[in-house]
Amino acid sequence: MAIVTNRAVGAGFSVAHVLSAFVGRIAAWNDARVTRNALEALSDRELDDLGLNRGDIETIASRAYR
C-alpha cells in the first residue's frame, strides 16, 4: 500500500524556521538588555519600592532572555 502526501521530503527543516528562531533569540537578548539597563538606571529607593534590590536585576533580565 502506498501513502501519498503533499509534504516535501525534509519539510521539518526550513531556512525560514532557522532564520525565525535566530531572529527570536536576538529579540529576546535585546529585551533582556533593555530590561537590565532600565532597572540599573533606577535608584536604590525606586528598586525598593518595586520590592527589588540590585542583586535581583540579573535574575530578572535573564528570565526575559529565556
N, CA and C atoms as an extended XYZ file, in Angstrom:
198
Properties=species:S:1:pos:R:3:atomname:S:1:resname:S:1:resid:I:1 pbc="F F F"
N         0.840       -1.158        0.000 N   MET     1
C         0.000        0.000        0.000 CA  MET     1
C         0.898        1.238        0.000 C   MET     1
N         0.625        2.186       -0.831 N   ALA     2
C         1.407        3.412       -0.950 CA  ALA     2
C         0.714        4.540       -0.196 C   ALA     2
N         1.525        5.407        0.342 N   ILE     3
C         1.000        6.581        1.022 CA  ILE     3
C         1.374        7.803        0.193 C   ILE     3
N         0.410        8.588       -0.139 N   VAL     4
C         0.647        9.780       -0.933 CA  VAL     4
C         0.517       10.991       -0.018 C   VAL     4
N         1.482       11.860       -0.096 N   THR     5
C         1.469       13.065        0.718 CA  THR     5
C         1.938       14.240       -0.118 C   THR     5
N         1.547       15.421        0.273 N   ASN     6
C         1.999       16.597       -0.460 CA  ASN     6
C         3.116       17.329        0.278 C   ASN     6
N         3.634       16.729        1.331 N   ARG     7
C         4.755       17.317        2.062 CA  ARG     7
C         6.052       16.993        1.370 C   ARG     7
N         6.898       17.971        1.266 N   ALA     8
C         8.208       17.749        0.657 CA  ALA     8
C         9.086       16.947        1.614 C   ALA     8
N        10.027       16.238        1.079 N   VAL     9
C        10.966       15.489        1.903 CA  VAL     9
C        11.786       16.493        2.708 C   VAL     9
N        11.918       16.252        3.982 N   GLY    10
C        12.660       17.162        4.848 CA  GLY    10
C        11.867       18.407        5.201 C   GLY    10
N        10.559       18.334        5.168 N   ALA    11
C         9.723       19.500        5.424 CA  ALA    11
C         9.864       20.011        6.856 C   ALA    11
N        10.421       19.214        7.757 N   GLY    12
C        10.602       19.655        9.136 CA  GLY    12
C        11.729       20.654        9.290 C   GLY    12
N        12.543       20.808        8.279 N   PHE    13
C        13.676       21.729        8.326 CA  PHE    13
C        13.513       22.749        7.217 C   PHE    13
N        13.561       24.004        7.583 N   SER    14
C        13.482       25.031        6.556 CA  SER    14
C        14.346       26.210        6.968 C   SER    14
N        14.813       26.911        5.976 N   VAL    15
C        15.631       28.088        6.235 CA  VAL    15
C        14.807       29.138        6.971 C   VAL    15
N        13.543       29.261        6.621 N   ALA    16
C        12.676       30.238        7.273 CA  ALA    16
C        12.541       29.935        8.770 C   ALA    16
N        12.432       28.653        9.122 N   HIS    17
C        12.317       28.274       10.534 CA  HIS    17
C        13.601       28.606       11.287 C   HIS    17
N        14.736       28.306       10.695 N   VAL    18
C        16.017       28.590       11.334 CA  VAL    18
C        16.201       30.102       11.486 C   VAL    18
N        15.883       30.842       10.442 N   LEU    19
C        16.007       32.290       10.491 CA  LEU    19
C        15.062       32.891       11.527 C   LEU    19
N        13.851       32.375       11.595 N   SER    20
C        12.876       32.850       12.570 CA  SER    20
C        13.367       32.602       14.000 C   SER    20
N        13.923       31.436       14.248 N   ALA    21
C        14.454       31.115       15.577 CA  ALA    21
C        15.619       32.037       15.927 C   ALA    21
N        16.470       32.309       14.952 N   PHE    22
C        17.619       33.185       15.163 CA  PHE    22
C        17.165       34.607       15.500 C   PHE    22
N        16.230       35.124       14.749 N   VAL    23
C        15.711       36.469       14.996 CA  VAL    23
C        15.006       36.521       16.354 C   VAL    23
N        14.300       35.469       16.711 N   GLY    24
C        13.654       35.408       18.015 CA  GLY    24
C        14.646       35.458       19.158 C   GLY    24
N        15.767       34.766       19.006 N   ARG    25
C        16.802       34.791       20.042 CA  ARG    25
C        17.419       36.177       20.179 C   ARG    25
N        17.634       36.833       19.048 N   ILE    26
C        18.191       38.188       19.089 CA  ILE    26
C        17.203       39.136       19.760 C   ILE    26
N        15.927       39.016       19.450 N   ALA    27
C        14.904       39.871       20.063 CA  ALA    27
C        14.841       39.630       21.574 C   ALA    27
N        14.927       38.382       22.001 N   ALA    28
C        14.891       38.067       23.432 CA  ALA    28
C        16.122       38.636       24.139 C   ALA    28
N        17.289       38.532       23.491 N   TRP    29
C        18.513       39.085       24.064 CA  TRP    29
C        18.381       40.597       24.212 C   TRP    29
N        17.818       41.254       23.193 N   ASN    30
C        17.661       42.698       23.240 CA  ASN    30
C        16.664       43.105       24.328 C   ASN    30
N        15.589       42.355       24.479 N   ASP    31
C        14.629       42.633       25.552 CA  ASP    31
C        15.301       42.550       26.925 C   ASP    31
N        16.140       41.544       27.112 N   ALA    32
C        16.850       41.390       28.385 CA  ALA    32
C        17.811       42.560       28.601 C   ALA    32
N        18.469       42.994       27.547 N   ARG    33
C        19.403       44.115       27.634 CA  ARG    33
C        18.667       45.398       28.021 C   ARG    33
N        17.523       45.648       27.395 N   VAL    34
C        16.735       46.839       27.692 CA  VAL    34
C        16.216       46.787       29.129 C   VAL    34
N        15.741       45.627       29.549 N   THR    35
C        15.255       45.462       30.922 CA  THR    35
C        16.363       45.720       31.922 C   THR    35
N        17.540       45.134       31.669 N   ARG    36
C        18.690       45.312       32.567 CA  ARG    36
C        19.064       46.793       32.668 C   ARG    36
N        19.151       47.478       31.525 N   ASN    37
C        19.524       48.894       31.537 CA  ASN    37
C        18.493       49.750       32.257 C   ASN    37
N        17.218       49.451       32.064 N   ALA    38
C        16.165       50.226       32.722 CA  ALA    38
C        16.213       50.039       34.235 C   ALA    38
N        16.404       48.816       34.683 N   LEU    39
C        16.459       48.562       36.126 CA  LEU    39
C        17.726       49.140       36.746 C   LEU    39
N        18.829       49.084       36.032 N   GLU    40
C        20.075       49.642       36.562 CA  GLU    40
C        20.022       51.159       36.664 C   GLU    40
N        19.159       51.800       35.874 N   ALA    41
C        19.028       53.255       35.913 CA  ALA    41
C        18.216       53.729       37.118 C   ALA    41
N        17.485       52.826       37.762 N   LEU    42
C        16.678       53.198       38.921 CA  LEU    42
C        17.557       53.368       40.158 C   LEU    42
N        17.108       54.223       41.037 N   SER    43
C        17.824       54.401       42.308 CA  SER    43
C        17.500       53.215       43.228 C   SER    43
N        18.284       53.104       44.295 N   ASP    44
C        18.020       52.046       45.269 CA  ASP    44
C        16.636       52.207       45.894 C   ASP    44
N        16.229       53.438       46.093 N   ARG    45
C        14.902       53.706       46.665 CA  ARG    45
C        13.798       53.237       45.715 C   ARG    45
N        13.951       53.529       44.429 N   GLU    46
C        12.950       53.109       43.439 CA  GLU    46
C        12.888       51.588       43.321 C   GLU    46
N        14.052       50.948       43.362 N   LEU    47
C        14.078       49.485       43.337 CA  LEU    47
C        13.379       48.915       44.568 C   LEU    47
N        13.626       49.530       45.719 N   ASP    48
C        12.991       49.079       46.953 CA  ASP    48
C        11.470       49.236       46.872 C   ASP    48
N        11.002       50.300       46.239 N   ASP    49
C         9.554       50.488       46.053 CA  ASP    49
C         8.952       49.356       45.226 C   ASP    49
N         9.754       48.784       44.326 N   LEU    50
C         9.305       47.661       43.496 CA  LEU    50
C         9.506       46.321       44.193 C   LEU    50
N        10.142       46.349       45.352 N   GLY    51
C        10.416       45.112       46.075 CA  GLY    51
C        11.634       44.392       45.540 C   GLY    51
N        12.550       45.148       44.945 N   LEU    52
C        13.760       44.569       44.352 CA  LEU    52
C        14.997       45.175       44.982 C   LEU    52
N        16.128       44.513       44.752 N   ASN    53
C        17.416       45.096       45.093 CA  ASN    53
C        18.343       44.893       43.890 C   ASN    53
N        19.520       45.461       43.948 N   ARG    54
C        20.441       45.398       42.804 CA  ARG    54
C        20.800       43.958       42.428 C   ARG    54
N        20.797       43.068       43.386 N   GLY    55
C        21.118       41.672       43.109 CA  GLY    55
C        20.048       40.954       42.306 C   GLY    55
N        18.849       41.491       42.276 N   ASP    56
C        17.751       40.874       41.528 CA  ASP    56
C        17.762       41.210       40.037 C   ASP    56
N        18.497       42.240       39.657 N   ILE    57
C        18.441       42.734       38.279 CA  ILE    57
C        18.861       41.661       37.284 C   ILE    57
N        19.960       41.004       37.518 N   GLU    58
C        20.446       39.997       36.557 CA  GLU    58
C        19.489       38.819       36.453 C   GLU    58
N        18.902       38.417       37.573 N   THR    59
C        17.942       37.318       37.551 CA  THR    59
C        16.729       37.671       36.710 C   THR    59
N        16.216       38.866       36.887 N   ILE    60
C        15.053       39.303       36.125 CA  ILE    60
C        15.389       39.418       34.648 C   ILE    60
N        16.548       39.987       34.331 N   ALA    61
C        16.949       40.138       32.930 CA  ALA    61
C        17.191       38.784       32.271 C   ALA    61
N        17.747       37.832       32.989 N   SER    62
C        17.998       36.516       32.395 CA  SER    62
C        16.685       35.769       32.133 C   SER    62
N        15.667       36.011       32.948 N   ARG    63
C        14.360       35.421       32.687 CA  ARG    63
C        13.740       36.016       31.428 C   ARG    63
N        13.990       37.302       31.177 N   ALA    64
C        13.485       37.946       29.964 CA  ALA    64
C        14.146       37.336       28.740 C   ALA    64
N        15.375       36.875       28.898 N   TYR    65
C        16.104       36.289       27.765 CA  TYR    65
C        15.606       34.886       27.434 C   TYR    65
N        15.188       34.150       28.430 N   ARG    66
C        14.731       32.781       28.188 CA  ARG    66
C        13.385       32.794       27.644 C   ARG    66
